Amino acid sequence: MDLVDTTNTMGKGMLSIYERYNRVRISGYIQPQFQFTNSKGAESFAGGNFSEISSNRFMLRRGRLRVDYAHLNEKGEPTSYFVFQFDGTERGVAIRDFWGRFYENKFKLFALTTGMFARPFGYEVNLSSANRESPERGRMSQTLMKTERDIGMMLTVNKRNKNGRASDFKLDIGVFNGQGMSGPTDYDSHKDVIARVSMKPKKINPASRVLISAAVSGYAGGITSQSNVLYKVQKKSDRYEMVRDSSKSNFGKAAPRNYAGADIQFVIPNKRGQTEFRAEYIKGEQTATALSSETPGTYPATNGLKDPLYTRSFDGAYFYFLQNLNSLDHQFVLKYDWYDPNKKISGKEVATVNGFSKADLRYNTLGVGYVYRANESLKFMFYYDFVKNEKSGLTGFTEDVKDNVFTGRVQYNF
């Protein structure tokens, strides 16, 4: 500031810019990586499917640029916060975050967020890709909440004390379009309500070094049917089938997307790092299509005709074990997750004759990895996913499909 001469016009302008933008933070990261799988054209949740005659690839998984701006009042209290973030890869450029938040400072209790931002559901969905120890979120997270973000508004209730420190418990509750960034626009007027109550990391007891955090989440949503036909799993005689319902009342009916989840994390500090355990379980009803349990980004249609929606009961979980290896710079990662999109059936029951498809298959994934943090701006990751689908009565899935994936990644950040 010694170089700013406020006696001339240019100096006054520079001072004004400094005062206005001194609370701006610019950050970003890129993630170049190499992958190989054990069969050409493998379908994968480790960054997308491989091309038909390819079993390996270089790709830029993410290239993020983020700008944060905070405004404080004359008392130094936050009044508003603004974020935008872009993602650029060889596949194109898209927005990832575009939201603003304002704070009330009378009770120091409420904040309101509006725009495009991460859904307040679960732990893994809200864990940044820059900090996550595995290359990707689990299959269930990607299926239920593709791209993690949605457009809407969210109220946060979190008591802030006079010294600015927030309380240990927080409530987030929001209303969203529902399809998220997987589609260009909202295709019905039905809105989804999402809520999460979380406890920040705290010691189990005053004498303990072990930290614990936890949360419960709920999702109440749906997709408005634009067809008279809906499908749902029902028991007929001695077996479950995907049953067709063609009632006229189905048109305009909201097919459910209702989830309930709970997550918990333990951190155990030790002399040269820490040990961490994470667990998360989610169950509920998911409405999607005949060949996929993924939330559709656009309303499904074939040759201009609206396709029927399919509702399934699902469950799934994630478990992480993280261990520093004699240093904070070296970390061993062990992750197990499962996703069962149709928990009422299993094995040979998953067959075309019963009305089921690959969308009803359960998957179990065991991931093993090593993370090396060379410095605060450079990270290396080596990770292998062992992917197992259940053996079913479907053609092509009577045995485990070869779709294991190795990922070698470098992350540069600033």
C-alpha positions in Angstrom: 0.0 0.0 0.0 3.0 2.3 0.3 3.0 2.5 -3.5 -0.6 3.8 -3.6 -0.6 7.6 -3.9 -4.1 8.7 -2.9 -3.5 12.3 -3.9 -4.1 11.4 -7.6 -7.0 9.8 -9.4 -5.2 6.5 -10.2 -4.1 6.1 -6.7 -7.6 6.7 -5.4 -8.9 4.1 -7.8 -6.3 1.5 -6.8 -7.2 2.1 -3.1 -10.9 1.6 -3.9 -10.2 -1.7 -5.6 -8.0 -2.9 -2.8 -10.7 -2.0 -0.2 -13.5 -3.6 -2.2 -11.7 -6.8 -3.2 -9.4 -7.6 -0.3 -11.7 -10.4 0.7 -11.6 -12.2 -2.6 -10.0 -15.6 -2.7 -9.1 -17.3 -6.0 -8.3 -21.0 -5.9 -8.3 -24.0 -8.2 -6.9 -27.4 -9.1 -6.4 -29.8 -12.0 -6.4 -33.6 -11.9 -4.6 -35.2 -14.9 -4.8 -39.0 -14.7 -4.1 -42.3 -16.4 -6.5 -45.3 -16.1 -6.7 -48.8 -17.2 -9.4 -51.5 -16.9 -9.4 -55.2 -17.5 -11.8 -55.2 -20.4 -12.3 -53.0 -23.4 -15.4 -50.8 -23.4 -16.0 -51.4 -19.7 -18.9 -49.5 -18.1 -17.4 -47.6 -15.1 -18.2 -45.1 -12.3 -14.5 -44.2 -12.1 -14.8 -41.2 -14.4 -17.2 -42.5 -17.0 -17.4 -45.5 -19.4 -14.4 -46.5 -21.5 -14.8 -46.3 -25.3 -15.8 -49.5 -27.1 -12.3 -50.6 -28.2 -10.3 -49.0 -25.4 -9.1 -50.4 -22.0 -6.9 -47.5 -21.0 -6.9 -43.7 -21.3 -5.3 -40.4 -20.3 -7.9 -37.8 -19.2 -8.2 -34.5 -17.4 -10.7 -35.6 -14.7 -11.3 -32.2 -13.3 -10.0 -28.7 -13.9 -11.5 -26.3 -11.4 -11.3 -22.5 -10.9 -13.1 -21.0 -8.0 -13.6 -17.5 -6.7 -14.9 -16.7 -3.3 -15.9 -13.2 -2.0 -16.9 -12.3 1.5 -18.4 -9.0 2.6 -18.2 -7.9 6.3 -20.0 -5.0 7.9 -18.3 -2.2 9.9 -18.4 -4.6 13.0 -16.5 -7.3 11.1 -19.5 -9.5 10.9 -20.3 -11.5 7.8 -23.2 -10.1 5.8 -22.9 -12.0 2.4 -20.8 -14.6 0.7 -20.5 -15.3 -3.0 -19.0 -18.3 -4.8 -18.6 -19.3 -8.4 -16.7 -22.3 -9.7 -16.1 -23.6 -13.2 -14.9 -27.1 -14.3 -12.9 -27.3 -17.6 -11.8 -30.6 -19.2 -11.2 -32.0 -22.7 -15.0 -32.7 -22.7 -15.9 -29.0 -22.3 -16.5 -26.3 -19.7 -19.4 -26.3 -17.2 -20.3 -24.5 -14.0 -20.1 -26.3 -10.7 -21.0 -23.7 -8.1 -22.8 -20.5 -8.5 -24.4 -19.4 -5.3 -24.7 -16.6 -2.8 -25.4 -16.6 1.0 -26.5 -13.9 3.3 -26.3 -13.9 7.1 -28.6 -12.3 9.7 -26.6 -10.6 12.5 -29.3 -9.8 15.0 -29.7 -13.3 16.4 -26.6 -14.6 14.8 -28.5 -17.8 14.0 -29.6 -17.9 10.4 -28.1 -17.9 6.9 -29.8 -18.3 3.5 -28.1 -19.8 0.5 -29.5 -19.5 -3.1 -28.2 -20.7 -6.4 -26.4 -23.8 -7.6 -24.7 -25.6 -4.8 -24.1 -29.0 -3.2 -27.2 -30.8 -1.8 -27.1 -31.0 2.0 -27.3 -34.7 2.1 -24.7 -37.2 3.5 -21.0 -36.9 4.1 -19.5 -38.1 0.9 -21.7 -36.0 -1.4 -20.4 -32.9 0.3 -16.7 -33.9 0.5 -14.8 -31.9 -2.0 -13.1 -33.8 -4.9 -9.9 -31.9 -4.1 -9.8 -33.4 -0.6 -11.3 -36.8 -1.0 -9.0 -39.8 -0.6 -10.6 -41.9 -3.3 -10.7 -40.8 -7.0 -14.5 -40.7 -7.1 -17.5 -40.8 -4.9 -19.2 -44.2 -4.5 -21.6 -45.7 -7.0 -24.6 -44.9 -4.9 -23.7 -41.2 -4.5 -23.2 -40.9 -8.3 -26.4 -42.7 -9.1 -28.8 -40.9 -6.7 -27.2 -37.4 -6.9 -25.2 -37.1 -10.1 -22.8 -34.1 -10.0 -23.8 -33.6 -6.4 -25.3 -30.1 -7.0 -28.7 -28.7 -7.6 -30.5 -25.4 -8.0 -32.5 -24.2 -5.1 -32.5 -22.4 -1.8 -31.3 -23.5 1.7 -31.8 -22.2 5.2 -28.9 -22.9 7.7 -29.5 -22.7 11.4 -26.2 -22.5 13.3 -25.7 -20.3 16.3 -22.8 -18.0 16.1 -21.3 -16.6 19.3 -20.0 -13.1 19.9 -16.4 -14.3 19.1 -17.6 -15.6 15.7 -17.4 -19.3 16.6 -20.4 -21.4 15.6 -22.1 -24.0 17.7 -21.4 -27.7 17.4 -24.7 -28.5 15.8 -26.1 -27.3 12.5 -29.3 -27.8 10.6 -29.5 -27.4 6.8 -32.8 -27.6 5.1 -33.4 -26.7 1.4 -35.8 -26.9 -1.5 -34.4 -27.9 -4.9 -35.5 -28.7 -8.5 -34.5 -32.3 -8.1 -32.6 -33.4 -11.3 -29.5 -31.4 -10.4 -26.9 -30.6 -13.0 -27.6 -33.8 -14.9 -30.2 -31.9 -17.0 -30.4 -28.4 -18.6 -33.7 -27.4 -16.9 -36.3 -28.6 -14.4 -38.8 -30.8 -16.2 -41.7 -30.7 -13.7 -43.0 -28.4 -11.0 -42.4 -30.9 -8.2 -39.7 -29.7 -5.8 -37.5 -31.8 -3.5 -36.9 -31.1 0.1 -33.6 -32.1 1.6 -32.4 -31.7 5.3 -29.4 -32.6 7.3 -28.6 -32.3 11.0 -24.9 -32.5 11.8 -22.6 -32.5 14.7 -19.2 -31.0 14.2 -16.0 -32.9 15.3 -15.7 -33.0 19.0 -13.9 -35.1 21.6 -15.7 -38.2 22.9 -14.8 -36.9 26.4 -12.5 -34.2 27.8 -9.7 -36.7 28.5 -9.8 -38.4 25.1 -8.0 -37.4 21.9 -10.5 -39.2 19.8 -12.8 -36.9 17.7 -16.3 -37.9 16.6 -18.7 -36.3 14.1 -22.0 -37.5 12.9 -25.2 -36.5 11.0 -28.6 -37.7 9.8 -30.1 -36.7 6.5 -33.5 -36.9 4.8 -34.6 -36.5 1.2 -38.3 -36.1 0.3 -38.8 -35.7 -3.5 -40.2 -37.3 -6.6 -40.7 -37.1 -10.3 -44.1 -36.2 -11.9 -45.2 -38.9 -14.2 -45.9 -37.7 -17.8 -47.3 -41.1 -18.7 -50.2 -43.3 -17.6 -47.8 -46.2 -17.0 -45.7 -46.7 -13.9 -43.7 -49.8 -12.8 -43.1 -51.0 -9.3 -41.7 -54.2 -7.7 -44.5 -56.4 -6.2 -44.7 -60.0 -5.1 -46.9 -62.2 -7.3 -47.3 -65.8 -6.1 -44.0 -66.8 -4.7 -41.7 -64.3 -6.5 -41.1 -60.6 -7.0 -41.8 -59.1 -10.4 -41.7 -55.6 -12.0 -45.4 -55.0 -12.3 -47.0 -52.6 -14.8 -49.7 -50.2 -13.6 -51.5 -48.4 -16.4 -54.1 -46.5 -14.4 -55.2 -43.1 -15.9 -54.6 -41.6 -12.5 -50.9 -42.2 -12.9 -50.6 -39.2 -15.2 -49.4 -36.2 -13.1 -48.7 -38.5 -10.1 -45.4 -37.9 -8.2 -43.3 -41.1 -8.3 -41.2 -41.1 -5.1 -37.6 -40.3 -4.5 -37.4 -40.6 -0.7 -34.1 -41.3 1.1 -32.9 -41.5 4.7 -29.2 -41.6 5.7 -26.9 -41.5 8.6 -23.1 -41.0 8.7 -20.4 -41.0 11.4 -16.6 -40.3 11.4 -13.9 -41.1 14.0 -10.5 -39.5 14.0 -7.8 -40.9 16.2 -4.6 -38.8 16.4 -1.3 -40.5 16.8 2.3 -39.5 17.0 2.9 -39.1 13.3 -0.5 -38.7 11.8 -3.9 -40.1 12.4 -6.3 -43.0 11.9 -9.7 -42.3 10.6 -12.9 -44.4 10.2 -16.0 -43.3 8.2 -19.3 -45.0 7.7 -22.5 -44.0 5.9 -25.7 -45.8 5.2 -28.6 -44.8 3.0 -31.9 -46.4 2.1 -35.1 -45.5 0.5 -37.1 -45.4 -2.7 -35.7 -44.3 -6.0 -37.6 -43.6 -9.2 -35.7 -43.9 -12.5 -36.0 -45.8 -15.8 -36.1 -49.4 -17.1 -32.4 -49.7 -17.8 -30.9 -47.4 -15.1 -31.5 -46.4 -11.5 -29.8 -43.1 -12.0 -31.9 -40.0 -11.5 -32.8 -38.9 -15.1 -31.5 -35.4 -16.1 -34.2 -35.0 -18.7 -37.6 -36.7 -18.7 -37.1 -40.1 -20.5 -38.7 -40.4 -23.9 -38.4 -42.7 -27.0 -39.3 -41.5 -30.5 -41.2 -38.5 -28.9 -43.3 -40.7 -26.6 -42.9 -40.4 -22.8 -41.4 -43.5 -21.2 -42.8 -45.1 -18.0 -41.0 -44.5 -14.7 -39.7 -47.4 -12.5 -39.7 -47.2 -8.7 -37.3 -49.4 -6.7 -36.4 -49.8 -3.0 -32.7 -49.5 -2.5 -30.0 -49.4 0.1 -26.2 -48.9 0.2 -23.3 -47.9 2.3 -19.7 -46.6 2.4 -16.9 -47.5 4.7 -13.5 -45.8 4.8 -10.3 -46.7 6.7 -7.6 -44.1 6.4 -4.1 -44.4 8.0 -1.1 -42.1 7.8 2.1 -44.0 7.2 4.6 -42.6 9.6 3.9 -39.1 8.3 1.0 -36.8 7.3 2.4 -36.9 3.8 1.8 -40.6 3.2 -1.6 -42.2 3.5 -3.1 -45.6 3.1 -6.7 -45.8 1.9 -9.1 -48.7 2.2 -12.7 -48.1 1.0 -15.7 -50.5 0.7 -19.1 -49.6 -0.7 -22.2 -51.4 -1.9 -25.2 -50.2 -3.8 -28.3 -52.5 -4.2 -30.8 -50.6 -6.4 -33.5 -53.3 -5.8 -33.1 -54.9 -2.4 -36.2 -57.0 -2.8 -34.5 -59.4 -5.2 -31.1 -60.9 -5.7 -29.2 -63.5 -7.7 -31.1 -65.4 -10.3 -34.3 -63.5 -9.5 -32.8 -60.6 -11.4 -34.0 -61.9 -14.8 -35.7 -60.4 -17.9 -38.6 -62.9 -17.5 -39.4 -61.1 -14.2 -39.3 -57.7 -15.8 -35.8 -56.8 -14.4 -32.7 -55.4 -16.1 -29.1 -54.4 -15.3 -30.6 -51.4 -13.4 -31.6 -53.9 -10.6 -28.1 -55.4 -10.1 -26.2 -55.0 -6.8 -22.6 -53.9 -6.9 -19.9 -54.2 -4.3 -16.7 -52.2 -4.7 -13.4 -52.5 -2.7 -10.9 -49.8 -3.3 -7.3 -49.8 -2.2 -5.1 -46.8 -2.6 -2.0 -44.7 -1.6 -1.9 -40.9 -1.4 1.3 -38.9 -1.3 1.2 -35.2 -0.6 4.5 -33.9 -1.9 3.7 -30.3 -0.7 0.6 -28.1 -0.2 0.1 -27.7 -3.9 1.0 -31.2 -5.2 -0.6 -34.6 -4.5 -0.2 -38.1 -6.1 -2.8 -40.8 -5.9 -2.6 -44.5 -6.9 -5.9 -46.4 -6.5 -7.4 -49.7 -7.6 -11.1 -50.5 -7.6 -12.2 -54.1 -7.4 -15.8 -54.0 -8.7 -18.1 -57.0 -8.3 -21.6 -57.3 -9.6 -24.0 -60.0 -8.3 -24.4 -63.1 -10.5 -27.9 -62.9 -12.0 -30.2 -64.4 -14.6 -29.5 -61.6 -17.1 -27.6 -62.2 -20.3 -24.0 -60.8 -19.9 -24.3 -60.7 -16.1 -24.5 -64.4 -15.1 -20.9 -64.0 -13.9 -18.9 -61.1 -12.6 -18.1 -58.6 -15.4 -14.5 -57.6 -15.8 -14.6 -53.9 -14.9 -11.9 -53.3 -12.3 -10.1 -49.9 -12.7 -6.7 -48.6 -11.8 -6.3 -44.8 -11.5 -3.0 -42.9 -11.3 -3.6 -39.3 -10.7 -1.6 -36.1 -10.1 -3.3 -33.1 -8.5 -2.0 -29.6 -8.7 -3.8 -26.9 -6.7 -3.3 -23.3 -5.6 
